[in-house]
């Protein structure tokens, strides 16, 4: 096991290395605690078929709908202006490269919206569409090309990736200063540590906090519950709220009595990806609710045979929450606006 020891020592002197689960276990064999990666069980949520009855209140809470479309449009207008100033000053504009693997319909829709937003903002965009069965080496070669392209300031890999691909290995190939999705371990680590500033914060959590601030919601000192703990939203959301001095709890698929925990929150961020998981009875009267979920639900009365709903039962939350984001039209537009903002910031670090 000399090789394992050398690997561990090398980590302190060079770039991060990947130890296998077996190697990690060997290095910590003195302890009974298992390797952390062995604890990463699937998040299999079980929606409640018989939710508890809604609590009755003496007076119905007036609920303000936080319009993410309007706020995102304000931000995008400022981004367009900044891009124009950059073009006038240095003759160049920010550039974003997107890597899309496979034909997953919702991923194609998300990418199409991002490319359209770039065009409207005057940001250069490049799309690399790769087949479902492409190899890791092929994706990595594409990422290396974008990493070296001086006209590209932001690079993102649309998630999820096909199961045969190592997501973490691929995401780690994106150069830190171009990681506009904020998924690089160093960006995530700097977000977690007080006194550190990540180059980029993940777009959806960043958009959620921007919504809260612009809606006049005080975060510092408040109790917040984040439902879901994905690397894309839940984890960085919890870290970001802590950096804003909220007292944060995380509810996940293994949490006992999630309703009771959520009902104590002043701020609820729902990011589990389960339609109507959060019922009105889960919410404290006056709580602020940010619904990240976007779930297609069959509805023959709609044009495409389905409609989009969030993680929160919207109708039940009205009259209980003091403010809530709708689905669609809440967090989604803000996520794209934050992506444009991160790409602009990446270019500013080069040109200005």
N, C-alpha and C positions, 0 to 999 in steps of 0.2 A: 504493500500500500504506500510505498514511497512516492509513487506517481500522484496519489491523492494529496499527500502532504505538500508536494511541490506545486500542485495546482492551487491549493489553498494559499500558500505563501506568495505565489505569483499574482494572486488577486490584489495584493496590497501594492504591487509595483507596476502593474499594467492594466489594460482594460479588463472589464469584468469577464469572468469565465463561467461556464455552465457546468455544474457538478451534477452527476446523476443522483437519483434518489438513494441508490445503494451507497454511493460515495459520501453523501451528506450524512446518512445514518452511521457510517463507519466513523466519521469525524466526531460525531456526538454520541458515541456508543457508551460513554460513561453515564449518560442521562437516560431516563425512561421515556422522555418526551419524544414522540415520533417526528419524522421530517415534516415540515409544514405542508409540502406539496401533497403528502399522503392524506391530509385533512380536507383537501379541496373536493368535496363531494358535490354532485350535481344539485342545482337549485330547482327542485321539483315542487313547485307551489301547488297546494290543494285548495282551490277556491271553496268558500263556504256555501253550501247549498241552502242552508237555512240560517240566514243572518239574524242576529238578535233584533228585537223590535227597536225602532227609533226612539231615542229619548225625547220626552216632551219638554218644551221650554215655555216659560211664561210669556215671553215675547219672541217673535221670530227675528233672527239675525238678518240684517240687510247685507247681502253678499255683493261685493264689487267684483266684476269680471275684469281680470287683468288681460288686456288685449295685446298679445305678443306680436301680432301683425303690425299694429300701429307703432309700437316701440321699436321693432326691428326695422321698419321703414325709416324712422328717424335716424337710426344708427347708420343704415346703408346710405342715406343721403349724405351724411358727413364723410363716409368712406369714399364715395364718388368724388367729393370735393378734394379730399386728401390725395387720391390717386391722380386727379387732374393737376394738382400742384406739383406732385412728384414728376409727372411727365414733362411739365413745363420747365422744371428746375434742372433735371438731369437727363431728360429725353428717354426715360425708361419707366416701365410700369411693373408692379408686382406680378409674379408668375406662380401658378398653382398646378401641380401635377397630381392626377388621381389615377390610382391603379384599381381596376375592377376585374375580379376573377369570377367567371361563371355567368349564368343567366338568371340569377335570382331576381324575381320581378321587383320586389320592394327595394333591393339594392340598386337596381337600374334606375328606379324612380328617384331615389335619394341622390344618386350621382347626377342624373339629368338636372335636378333642381339646383345642385351646386354649380354645375357648369353654366347654367342659365344665369345664376346670380353673379358669377364672375363676369360674364359678358356685360351684364347691366351695370356693373361697377367699374368697368374698364380694366379689369384684371385679366391678364393672359391665362388661359387654361389649356392643359394638355391632358388627354384621356388615353390611358393604355388599357385596352380591353383584352383580357387573356382568357383562354378556354378553361372550362371547369377542371379538366384533367392536367393542367399545366404543372410542371415540376417546381419545387422550391428554388432550384438553381435558376430557372427561367425568371421567376419573380425577382429574385435577388439581383440578377443581371440588369433588369429594368430599373430597379431602385438605385443601383450603383450609377446608372446613366443619369438619372434625375438628380442624384446627389452631386454629380460633377457638373451639371448644366448650370451655368451662372445666370441664365435667364429664368430659372425656376427657384423660387424662394420658399415655397411650401410644398411638402409631399405628404399625401395621405393614402393609406390602403383602406379601401372600403370593407368594412366588416359586416357580417361574419365571412370567414374564408371557408372553403371546402374542408371537410374533416381530415383529409389526408395531409394537410399542410400544417406546419408548426407555426401557429400564429405569433407566439412571442419571438421566435427566431426571426421571422419576417419583419415584424414591427421594429425590432432592435436594429435592423439594417438602415432604417431611415435616419439620416444625419440629424443630430440633436438640434442644430440651428434651423432645420427645415421641418421639424416635427410639429406642424401646426395643429395636429389633433391632440397634442399633449400626452401621448401614450408612452413616450420613451421613459424607461425606469428613472433616469436622472431628473426629468421634468416632474415625474410623480413623486420622487423622493424629496426634491426641493419644495414641492407643495406641502409635503408632510412635516417638514422641519421648520420650526420657528427661526426667524432671522434669515431664511433663504428665500430667494425669488426665482421661481421657475421661468424659463424662457417663454413657455406657453402653458396655459391651463386648458384642460379638456373643454371642448366647445359647449357641450350641453350644460355641465355644471356652471361654467362661466356665464352662460346665458340665463340660467335660473337665478343666480345671485344678482345679475344686472336687473332682471325683472323685479326682484324683491326691493332693491334699492330705489329703482325708478318709481315703484308703486308706493314708496314712503314707508316701507316695512322696516322696523328696527330689528337688527339681527343680534347685535351684541347683548349678551346676558339672557337671551331667549332660549327656551327649550326647543330643540329641533329633532325630528325623527325622520330618518332617511329609510324608505322601504325599498330594499334591494341593495346588493353590494357588488355589482359587476365592476370590472376594471374600467369600463367605458363611462359609466354614470355614477353608480352608487358609491364606490370607494372614493373617487376624487370629489364627489359632492360632499361627503362627510368631512373630508380633509379641508375643503374650501370653507365650509361653514365653521369649522373649528378655528381656521385662520381669521374668520370674522368674529370670533369670540362668542359663538353660540355654544350651548351645552348640547352635545350631539349623541343620540342613540341610533343604532342601526337595527332594523327589523329585517329578518331574512326567513328563508323557508324553514329553518330549524328553531325559530323563536317561539317560545311558549307564551301564549296569551298575547298575541300581537295587538289585538284591539285595545287592551288595557294600557299597553305602553304608548301606542299611538295617541290615545285619548288624552294623554298628559301634555301633548306637544302644542307649542304656540305656532310652530311652522312645520308643515308636513310636506316632504318631497316624496312623491310616489313614483318609483322607478323599477317596478318588478316585472312589467310586461304581461300582467294578467288582467284581462278586462274586468272592470267593476269589482276588483278585489277589495278596495277600501269603501266601506259603506258609511252612510251618514252617522251611524252609531259609533264609528271609530273616532269621530272628530270631537274635539272640545269646542263648545260654542265660542266663536270668535277666532278660531284658528285660521291661519293663512295656508292655502293648499296650492302647491305647484305640482301639476300632473304631467309627468314626463312620458307616460305610457301612450303608445299609438298602436291600437290593436284593431285589425279588421274583423268585423262581426257580420255574419250573413244577414242581409236585409233585402228581400225581393222588391221592396218598394223604392230602392235606390237605383240610380242609373247603372252602376256597375255590379249590382247584386250584393253589395256590402256597404257598410258605413264604418267610420273610424270612431272608436271610443277609447277612453283612457283607463288608467288603473283605478281611478276614483269614480264611483257612481255619482255622476254630475248632478242629476236631479235631486238626489238625497242630500248632497253637500250644500246645495242652495238653501239658504235659510238657516244653516248651521255655521258654515265658514264665513269669516268676515271678507275674505277675498279668495278667488280661485282662478286658475288659468283654464281656458276651454281646450277641448281636443276635437278637431284640429284648431289651429289658430292661436296657440299659446306658446309652448316651448319650441316647437318645430322651427318657426321662422327665426327665432332667436339663435338657435344652433347654427344655422347657415350664416346669420349676421356675424356671429363670433368667429366662424371660420374665415370669413372675409377680413375681419379685424386682425386675426392672428397672422394671416398672410401679408397684410399691409405692414404690420409691425416687423415681420421678418425682413421685408424689403427695406424698411426704414433703417434697420441695423446695418445694412450694406451701403445704402446711398446717402443717408442723412446723418 
